[in-house]
Every structure is written in C-alpha cells, then in structure tokens.
Amino acid sequence: MKKVVVGMSGGVDSSVAALLLQQQGYQVIGAMMKLSDPLPSETVKRATCCSLEDASDARRVCAQLNIPFYVFNTKAEFQKEVIASFVEEYLNGKTPNPCVRCNDKIKFEYFYKKARELGADFIATGHYVRKIWDETQQSWKLLKALDLQKDQSYFLFTITQEELAHTIFPVGHLTKSEVRAIAEQHGLKTSNKAESQEICFVPNQEHGSFIDRYQGEPKSTKGFFVDESGKPLGEHQGIHYYTVGQRRGTHVAAGEKLYVKLIDVASKNIILAKDESLYTNYLTATDVRWLKPCISGTTVTAKIRYGHEGSIAQLEFQSPEQLRVVFDKPQRAITAGQVVVFYQGEELVGGGWIV
C-alpha cells in the first residue's frame, strides 16, 4: 500500500483530498505546517489560513477519517524564507507574492522532505491543479484545474519535476461545489467552511503597518508623491505602504485621478500618473523556472498577477535565468516583485519574478 502525506490546511479542499485518497486505497497521513503564531482574533476581520481554528479542524477531520495527524513546526523556515523576504521586498519598492514563495520553499520543498522522512511515497495537497504524464517528453505536465475560477497553477510554477512526480492533486478535476458536496455527503466538519483570504501573517491586508511593527525600530521610507515632471504633490507615509497601480490611500488632491506609476527607492519618491501612463508592452523577469523548456521566440499566454486573465506574449532570453517578455497588447501596472507565469493552452510551462 502506497503511503501519502496530505498537507492539511483545515479547509474543505485538503479535507476532501485526504478522503478521496483514502477511498483510492492509499495509506493516508494528515500533516499541518505551523507557519507562524496565530494572529490575535480581535485584529482579524476576514478569514485567514493557519489559525488555531484551522489546526483544530484539520485534527478533527483526521480523527473522522481515522488517520494519523502530525504538526510540522516550520516557523523558523517560514520566517526566513517568506516573512523576511516579504518585508525586504516592500522596503525595496517591490510588491512581493508570499504565497508563491511559501509554495516554493515551504509547502513543497520542505514538506516533501518531511514526508520522505515519514517514509511516504507521495505528498498531496488541496490545490486546484492537474498533472499528466507526457510520454513524448518523458516528463510531467502541470495543467490548469477544470474549475478555472479556482485554478491555482499560477502559484506553482516553481515546482520541480521530482516534486511533481511525487505529488498528488486529488481535487484538481473537481469544481468547488463538487468538493463541498463530497465533504457534506461524508459529514466532514469543513464542508461549509468559509474560504480563507488575504496573507496569513498580515492582519486585514494592512502590510504597511505590519512591516513597521516587524522592523521594531522602523527604517523611515517616507518621501514625496511627485508627478511625472517631478513636481511635489504631497508627502507619503512610506514606500512600503504602496504598490504600482494603486490609487486608494494616496490622498492627493490633484483635480484628476492619479495612480502609482513608479516607486523610486533611492529618492523615496512615488511617481503618480494618469491611468493611461500605467500601460507598457514588455517586462523583464529573472530567476525563471521551467516545467517545459522554452526558447527565444516562443509564444505564450502570460499572466502578470493571479487575477490577470493572461495575454499573448513572446519570450526573448537575455540569459538562462532572465528574459524579456514582449506583449502583443500593452498591460496595465506591471509590478516589480510579482510573478509572471507562462501557459501554452492549459499547460503551465514556467514563470519568473518581475524585476
């Protein structure tokens, strides 16, 4: 009997993943990663993952399924690889994606290592993605979920072939409503649990004040809002409070709608401009990872953020790990620190970090 360790989040998706694998005849172990200390309940207005309630729910689901439940203490790794990186990126004028970093360093690399120590053949998660074996290429393909509204392939472009070979995605071929129905049918406690939202370690998406608290003695990043000609428009509270494309929170009375176009770390100035100035038809990405190797001139559909619908683009390699992405149509608010991910049809082929 093959042994699989399921990453339990305390949500309905991982709960059903564990149930389905048990039904398929696997020896199932549930495991939750303790990433950080839970946020005080009075500071949290919206549901987040990794709460005390989540841990309790994961444990109870494992008890319902009569499978072992482990907690892996990954606080030190999460602090180093995710939180510290998140803070540093914002202080350098970028807008990081901690969920991608967490999947890369914690939820696959570290979790896979811990599962192997338990003698597991596979790990499994509740991610909405699919994988198939490509006989021609002799490698695994990662595909979008059938439920495109829930597809999470964008967050997984860093996964390696070895990790993919030893990972199962039991709910990737299901819709969210089907997953909930399965959970309800089997009486799982998480069947009607609300979706987790926002960044798990930042209360209410208030990343600026979180970074101030994290630093202890905050390094001042205050400066001025300026227009494209350099004319001062008012003082801002720190570059780490803002991101490209943002309008809310600038509090600049300029008689017209102005958005963050550029964050100048050296001068600490934030350049504001009209919406039409936020469009450009190219970007540069570095630390590029590939599930399917591509060459210069390859045409892909590129997504510049999770909610982006994707746009046709061509790849131009500048080095093995850095490339220029040229879009057929200009894209709004391309943001340093975010990730760009490449698809060919429903197949995820690679991605990298926007610089």
N, C-alpha and C positions, 0 to 999 in steps of 0.2 A: 504494500500500500504506500503510495507516494505521500510525503508529508509536505504541507504548505502552511506558512505563517501568514495570516491575514492582518494587514495593518488596520486596526480598529480605531475609528475616529469618534465613535459614539453616535454617529449618524446612521440614517437608513441605508445608504449606499453600501457602506462597508459591512453592515449587519446582514444585508441580503447577499453580499459577496460570500461571506462565511457560510451562510445557509446553503447557497447553491453548490459550493464546493463540497460541503458535507454530503449533499444529496448525490453528487457525482462520484462519491466513494473515496475522496481524499481523507487523510488523517489531518484534521484541521486544528491549528493552534491560533488563538487570538492574541494580538500584542498591540499595545498602545505606546506611543512615544511621548514621554514627558518632556515637552519642549521648553517650557518656561513656567514660572509660577502663575497661577490663575489670576486674572485681573479682579480687583475688588468689584463685587456685584453692583455697588451703588454708582460706579463710574461708567458702567456699560449700558448703553441704551439699545443696542442691537445685538442679535445673537452672534457669537464668535465661536470658533472651534477651540478645542483644547481646554475647556472649562472643567471645573470639578463635576458638574452635571454630566458632561460628556464622558468622563472617566467612569462615573457610576453607571451610565447607560451601557457603555461598552462591556463592563464587567457583568451586568445583568443579562445582556444578550448572550454572552458566552456561557453563562450559567443556564440560560434557557436551552441552548444548543448542546449543553453538557460537554463543552470543550475547555481545555486549559486557557487561562488568561495571564499574560505577562505584561509588566510595565518596563519599558526600556528607558532609563534615565539618560536623556540626550541634551540636558540643559546646557552643559559646557560646550558641546559641539554646535548647538543652535545659537548660543550666544556669540561664538566666534565666527561661524560661517554665515549666519543670517542677520542677526541684530546689529553686530558691529559693522558689517558691510552696508546695511541699510542706512545707518547713521552717517557713515563716511561718504556714501554716495550723495546723500542730500546736502551735506556740508560742502560738497564739491560741485553743487549746482545741477546735479542729475536727479532723475526720478527713478529709483530702483523698483524692481519687481521681486519682493522677497519670497513669493510663492514659488517662482521658478527656481530661485536659489535653494529653497528648502527641499523641493523635489530632487534637485540635483545632488546636494550634499547630504541630506538627512534621510528623506523618505525612500530613496533608492540606494544610494551608495552605502550609507551607514546601516540602514535597515536590512539590506541584503546581506551585509557582513554578519550582523547579529543573528539573522535567520539561519545562516550557514553554521554558525556555532551551535545552534539547536539541532543540527542535523537535517535541516529542511531541504527538500528538493526544489521548492519554489517559494516565492512570496506572492501575495495577491493584494490588490487594492480595490477600492470602490470607484476608481477613476472611470469616467465615461470615454473610453477609447477602445479600439480593437487592434489585434495583431494577427497577421497571417504569415505563413512561410512562403517565400518566393523561391521556387525550385530552380528557376533560371539563374538568379543571382546568388543562390545558396546563402540567403540571409533573411532576417525577419523584417517585415514591413509594419509600420505603425500607422493605423488608419483612424480617421475621424469616427466618432461614435455615430450610430444610426440616428440617435436623437441629437440633431445638430444644435438644438437650443441648449443642450447640456454638455456638448463636446468639450473635453479638457486637453486635447492633444497639444494645444498651444503651450501648455506648461511643462511638457515632457520632451522637448527637443534635445535635452542634454542626455537622455538615457542612452546607455551603451548597448551594443549588440549582446554582450554577455548578460547584462541586467535584463534586457528584453527577453532573452531566451529563457530566463528563469522567473519571469513574471507572468501572472495570470490576471486578466481584467474581466471578471465574471459578469459585470453589468453593462459592458460596452455595446452589446447588441440589443439592449432594452431601452424603453423610454422611461422617464422618471415616473410617470403614472403607473407603468407596469411594475417598477421596482416597489413602489408604495403598496400596490395591490398584493404583491407576493409577501411583503412584510406583514400586512394586515391579515392575510389568509393564514399565516403561521403564528399570529399573535405576538409578533416581536414588538417590544416596548417602543422602538424608534419609528414605527410605521407612519406616524403623523407628526414627527418632529420637524420643527421649522428648519429651513436652510441656514447654515452658518454664513455670516457675511463679514466683510472687511478683513483687515490684517489682524491675526490672532493676538499679537502682542501690543497693538496700538489701540487704546480705547477710542471708539467713535470716530475713527479715521482722522484724529487730531495729531498728525505726525509731527507738526512743528513743536507743539508743547511737549510731546513725548521726547523728542530729541533734546530739548532744553533740559528736561529732567534727567535724561540719560547722561548728559555731559557733567552733571554735578555743578561745576563752575562753567556755565555756558560760554563758549567762544563767540564773541559778537560777530554776527554776519549781517548786521544792519547796514543799510545803504539807501540809495535813492531809486525811485522809479524815474525813468527818463524816456523821452520819445525817441524816435529813430534818428533824430538830428542831435541827440544828446541833451536836450532841454530838460531840466529837472521838473518833475510833476508831483513830487511829494516823497516823503520818507516811507520805507517799508520796514517791517519788523524783523527781517532776517531772510536770507535767500532760501533757507531750508523750509520756509513756510509756503513756497510757491513752486509751480510747475508750468512748463510750456503749455500754452493754450488756455490757461486759467484766466477768468475774469472776476469771479466772486472773490471777495476778500481783499481786492486791491484798494478799494475806497478812494479811487482817483476821480475827481470831478473835472473831466476834460471836455464835456459837451458832446461826446461821442463814445461809442463802445470801444474800449481798448482791452487787449488781451496780452498776456505774457508771451513775448516772441523769443527772447533770449535772456539767459541768466549769465552775467559776466562775473565770474568768481574773483578775478583779480581786482576789479574796481568795486565789487559788491553792488553794482548797478543792475537793475532789472529793466530791460527794454520792453516797453509797451507799444503795441501797434494795432492797426485795424485788422479785422479778421482776414481780409484778402492777403495780408502780408505774411500770414502763417503757413502759406502753401509752398511746397517745394517738391521737385520730382526725383530727388535722389537722397540717399543716406549712405553712411559708412558704418559697417558692423565689424566687430572684432570678436576674438575667442569663438570662432564659428565651429559648430559641431555638425556632423553629418550622420544620418542614418542610411542615406543613399548618396554616394559621392556625386557631385555635380562639377561641371567645367564652366569656364567663362563662356558667355553667350547663352547659357541655359535660361529658358523662360520658365518662370514660376508664378504662383499666386502668393504674394507676400502680405502677411498681417503684421502691422506695426504696434498693435495693442490687442488685448484679449477681445474687446468689444468691436474691433475693426472687422469689417466684412471681408477684407482682403482685396488686393488689386494686382493686376498683371504687371510683372517687372522682369528685368533681365539682370543676370548676375555678372559682375566684372571683378575677377580676382585681382587683388593687389599683392597678396602673399597667401601662403597656405591657410592662414587663420584670419585673414582680413579681406573684406571685399566691399565693393561699391554696389549698391542696389539701385537701379535706374527704373523708375516707374513710367508706365505709359501715360498716366494722368497724375498731375500734382496731388500730393497728400497733405492733409492739414495736421499741423502740430506734431511733426516727427520729433520725438523726445529722447535725448541722451539718457542712458541708464535703463530704458525699457528694452524689450527684446523684439526682434523681428524674426518671424518664423515663416518657413517656405513650404509650400504644398505643390504637388502635381496631382490634380484631381483630388481625391480624398486621402492621398498618401502624404504623410509628413516626411519631408526629406531632410530638413535641417533647420538651423537657425543660429542667431548670434546676438550679441549685445550692441545696441546702437550707441555710437560714440559721436 
